[in-house]
Amino acid sequence: MEFYKFEAERLDGTPESMEKYKGKTIIVVNTASKCGLTPQYEGLETLYKNYKDQGLVVLGFPCNQFGNQEPGNAEDIQEFCQTNYGVSFPMFAKIDVNGSNAHPIFKHLKSQLSGLLGGKIKWNFTKFLIDKTGKPIKRFAPTTEPNAMVSYIKKVL
């Protein structure tokens, strides 16, 4: 299935088709507010601000499957992201990334780009880079800092 055929719910509950991002370079990332990697929000926001005019978009998907590190509701998540990191990139409703209830977007991305654990997400802040045609082209480990992705992003912008 093509990436643009998927839909996800925004933090405010509004459904959004990935078709909206057709022709853009996309980073899809599962996020959490109470994780040791949470400061990556800052780096992701910097990437978004620096490259959005060239066609980059970051899509954040909060997930509570790793150590109960995203326990809040949509309002809590929105407030945390805005207050602490000034997040302006699109954030979506909390989802599962592994297991039978995994969101279809993450099922798709994991099937296209397996990681160290094969078809599973290892931890919060696993990042997927998708080119302008909707093809997932690179998977980045949770510990990969957003600024370490710049050379890959520039190649596909």
N, C-alpha and C positions, 0 to 999 in steps of 0.2 A: 504494500500500500504506500502511496505517495504521502510525504509529510503534510502537504497542503490540504489533504482530505480530512485531517484530524481537527477536532474541536476541543477546547478546554474552557473551563469556567474561570473568569477573572476573580480577584479577591472580593469584588463587590457583588459577585453572583451572576454577572452578565456572561452569557456564552460568547465565545469568540472563536471564529474559524482561523486556522493557521494560514488560510488563503490570503489573509490580510498581510502576511509577511512575504508573499511571493516576490521573488526578485531581490530579496535582501539576504545578506550573510547573517546567519542566526547562531547565537550561542544559547543552548538550552542547559539549564543548571538546576539541580535539586538543592534547595537551600534549607537552613535551619537557624533560628535566632539564638540558641543557647549551646552552640558548638564551638570548639576550639578554633575551627576554621571560619567562623562567622565574620571575622574582619575582612574576608574576601569580598564581602558586599562592597567595600570601598573600592577595591580593584576592579570589580565588575562594573561599578558605576563610572569609574574613570575610563574604562574601555568604551563603554556606551557613549559617554560624552565626547570622547576624542574621535570616535569613528562613526557616530550615527549619521552625520552628514554625508558620509561616503557609503552608507547603506548597511551599517551594522545594527542589529537589534539583539538585546539580551532578554531572554524570557526566563523568569524565576518561578520555580515550582516548589513551594514549601512542602516538607515531608517530615513526618514524625516517626519514621520507622527505625531510626538509629539512635538509641539511648534516650528516647523521649525528649529530644532536643528542640522540638517545635510543638510545645504543648498548647499554645494559644489559639484563639479563634482568629477569623479573618481580620477583625478590627485590631486585635493585639499585634498581629503580624504587620499590618499596614503601618500602624503607629511606630512600632519598633524600627522598621526599615526607613521610614521618613525621618524620625527623630535622631537616630544614631548614625545613619549613613547617607541620608538625603537621596535615597533610591528613587530614580525617576523612570527606570525601565519597567516594562510590563511585569506585574506580579500576578500569579494565578492562585486559585484556591488550593488548599492543602490536598495532597494526593499521596498515594502509595506508589513507589517505584519498583518494588519487588513483590513477588507472590501473586496469588490468583486475582487480587484486586488492583494490580498495578495498572496505572493509567495507560491507555493505548499508545500514547506518544512515547512513553518510556519502553513499552514492549517493543515497539518498532525500532527505536534507537538501539536498544540492547541487541536486537536481532541483526542489525546492520553492522554494529561495532561492538564486539564482545571485549570484555576487559580481563583482568587477572582472575576474576571469579567466573569467567565465562559469561553467561547470560544474566548476571546479577550486578546490581549497583553495590559497590563496596561500602560507601559512606556518603555523608552529606558533601555537597559541592563537587560532585562528579559533573564534568562539563562536556558537552557535545557541540562540535562545530559543524554547521550545515551550510553548504554552498548555496549560491543564488538559484540553483535549479531544484533545491529541496533535498539534495543528496547529502546524507551524513558522511563527513570525510575524515574526522579526527575525534578521538575520545581522549579526554584529559583526566588524570587521576585527581581525587579530592585534594591532595596536597600540592598540586600544580597551581602556583599563584597566577592570577589573571594576567599580569604583565608578561609572564613567560609565554603567553599565547600570541603575542603581538605579531611575531614573524609569520605564523600560520594565518592569522587574520588578514594581514596585508596581502598575502598571496591570493586570497579568494575574494577580496573586496572588489 
